[in-house]
Amino acid sequence: MHKVIKLDGDICANCASKIEDQIKKIDGVENVRVNAMTLKFTLDADDDKFDDILDESVRIFGKIEPSCEVLV
Amino acid sequence: MRDGRKTDARWQRAQGAMTKRQRAWRNRILVALALFVVAMVLDESGALTALFGTPGDVYAAFVIFLVPYLVSGYDVLALAFKGIIHGEAFDEHLLMSIATIGAFALVLFPDAGPHMAEGAAVMLFYQVGELFQSYAVGKSRKSIAAMMDIAPDYANVMRDGRLTQVDPDELAVGDEFVVKPGERIPLDGVVVKGSSQVDTAALTGESVPRQAAVNDEVISGCVNMTGVLTVRATKPFGESTVSRILELVENASDKKARTESFITRFARVYTPAVTGLAVLLAVIPPLLFGGSWSDWIFRGLTFLVVSCPCALVISVPLSFFGGIGGSSRIGVLIKGGNYLEALARVDTVVFDKTGTLTNGTFSVVAVHPSEGVADERGVAYDADRVLALAAHAEAFSDHPIAGSVRDAYAAGGDGARKIDDARVTDVHEQGGHGVRALVSEPSADGLTSASRAVLVGNDKLMAENGIDCTPCELTGTILHVAHDGRYIGHIVIADVVKEDAAEAIRRLHEAGVTKTVMLTGDREEVAAAVAKRLGIDEYHAQLLPQDKVAQVERLLADEAARGTDRHGQARHKLAFVGDGINDAPVLMRADVGIAMGVMGSAAAIEAADVVLMDDKPSKIAAAIRVARKTMGIVWQNIVFALGVKLLILVLAAIGLASMWMAVFGDVGVAVLAILNAMRCMNVKKMAR
């Protein structure tokens, strides 16, 4: 499943790539992009695990860049 | 879907001038600033000493500076604490917290001067800088988004006899929708009713009205200007031109330039490195050389203040985003920061002649009747008669040259002449040399004259039939025409050079391109003439498609031979410009593949790295200049930010930099770098 989710707040390219790296490590994630410029978070992941992966991703966002909100 | 719409609105608001969060943040900073000023006044005026005596005044100062410190920085402290819990040790919040807490803690060293004011100021100005960054980045994001706001929000459809606005996403191929004057065309389609002019400015950057009538194709994103159009969708919204362009520009910031990834990698090393140095600086001199603990710890803390690579990490991607967003407004789509970077280094531009420098359509450029030749009735052959005879002789040929002769005949006279097939008999195509046919002509008395043999073709055809022909001084394909055994003149057919082609080449040279090369399947003389006229440095004619790849390979090898960087890649880059038709292999092979004139052609947009929406070759120079400017700004920022930080680090190490200087330097550099990066969006004058 492919989903593009908008972000609100500030995120720098550095944090964005840290977040990408961590989400990539989650099992079942095929591709992930955190675009600090367009404030978009793109996630490609297994259908059946998608919701869990998304929850985990939001947690990673909160951990690395708490001032950036994921508008799920 | 409904939910998606709601988050959309939230997102839109978040892009506003200053968000609620930013306003609250600003107010908090202002309060902290006021408290800080009060504290400064109390401290400096000696009021504290008068009230609390010595050393009580130091502790009083500690308390009154702690108030603005906590007001401005409590969230930073909280984030730092969270960071520790999550194991994200080296984040900027933690380092700022250590630096400022350290400055306050120096009060424990009786031999050191008090540094509470500095601790509070560092936190305060750090926050000012962060707020400014957040604001500036949000603002440029917004203005780039506005530049790219070519997506139509709705489509008008007839439902129950009434025109209703629906989401363009809801329409399917074959659905009909109405576009009123002033509205954007939401989906690619074909006009089924009405006629109007459409403005392509949003896609090409130049306002050129195009006529749109029934059966004409219209492209989404264009603005309908004069009349009401009813259009039948030929593509769903997601695959329409406007959606594809937006997707392409937005995804462009996902493809990082090497400079960009370098900065991200650098930032990851920089912070731990500076932190490590700070620790060494604070510990080693006092331990080994008996330096004063408070002095060296203070120097170490000053290091931490400049440990945040924000200025670079924010300004570099912002520059690329601005450059890509800005160039999309002049009709130049660059598919990624990496291509922008390569484009800036282009010194060789290779053109596939047809469709880039020339229109790619063969047209009659001249008709030269032989002077002093007349038929048996004494009627002379003028240009129009020569053309008419040739057009009729070629009436049944499907060769492109025959088509252009017929087009020229049809366009002459009253502009609506038709070929009369009935006047043509006994047509013989003569093996690549030309055509022979019997053609009758209407004569002055209204009757039709007898059919006579007309020969149209090259000099070989004339020679075979024993007819002497005169050579032509013009370059192109020469069609000799003979009527009833008499040589009556010739028609010159050539691929028409685009108006701005010569200017495009001149501008490329001005922009620093050292070599322009033209590749063509056309004949040697034609290629030579075009190359000479346009000022092209090198040309290769009579090439088959695979020869073009070979030529590009050879030129790429030349580039590599002229110097490589440390990654073993050529320092200078080669751009190949094609019209996107049949040249995908070469577009892929070149360092930068540029496809032009492809408004609406999905395949070409796919194959190229840079896409020129209109068919003006002069846009190539504009694209190179935008790329050079963007890279210039990127490097200015890198050198400037790193230079200032390095200077502060050196000064701090030798004890010459105060924390004040460090925080101003750090925040100042970030602000200036962001302002500089925002210049990348200004590309309008590059198009000129």
Contacts between the chains, C-beta under 8 A, distances in Angstrom:
chain1	res1	chain2	res2	distance
A	6	B	7	6.0
A	6	B	8	7.6
A	6	B	11	4.5
A	8	B	10	6.8
A	8	B	11	6.5
A	8	B	14	4.5
A	9	B	14	7.6
A	9	B	21	7.1
A	10	B	133	7.4
A	10	B	134	4.6
A	10	B	137	7.0
A	10	B	138	7.8
A	12	B	310	6.7
A	12	B	313	5.0
A	12	B	314	5.6
A	13	B	260	7.5
A	13	B	263	7.7
A	13	B	264	5.9
A	13	B	313	5.2
A	13	B	314	7.1
A	13	B	316	7.5
A	13	B	317	4.7
A	14	B	264	6.1
A	14	B	267	4.9
A	14	B	268	7.3
A	14	B	309	7.2
A	14	B	313	4.5
A	17	B	264	5.3
A	33	B	254	5.3
A	35	B	250	7.6
A	35	B	253	5.7
A	35	B	254	6.0
A	36	B	317	6.3
A	37	B	141	6.5
A	37	B	144	7.9
A	37	B	253	4.6
A	37	B	317	5.8
A	37	B	318	7.0
A	37	B	321	4.2
A	38	B	141	7.4
A	38	B	145	8.0
A	38	B	250	5.1
A	38	B	253	6.1
A	38	B	321	7.9
A	39	B	11	7.5
A	39	B	14	7.9
A	39	B	141	6.9
A	40	B	250	7.1
A	63	B	82	7.8
A	63	B	86	4.6
A	63	B	88	6.7
A	64	B	86	7.9
A	64	B	88	6.2
A	64	B	91	7.9
A	66	B	79	6.1
A	66	B	82	6.6
A	67	B	79	7.9
A	71	B	7	4.4
A	71	B	10	6.1
A	71	B	11	6.3
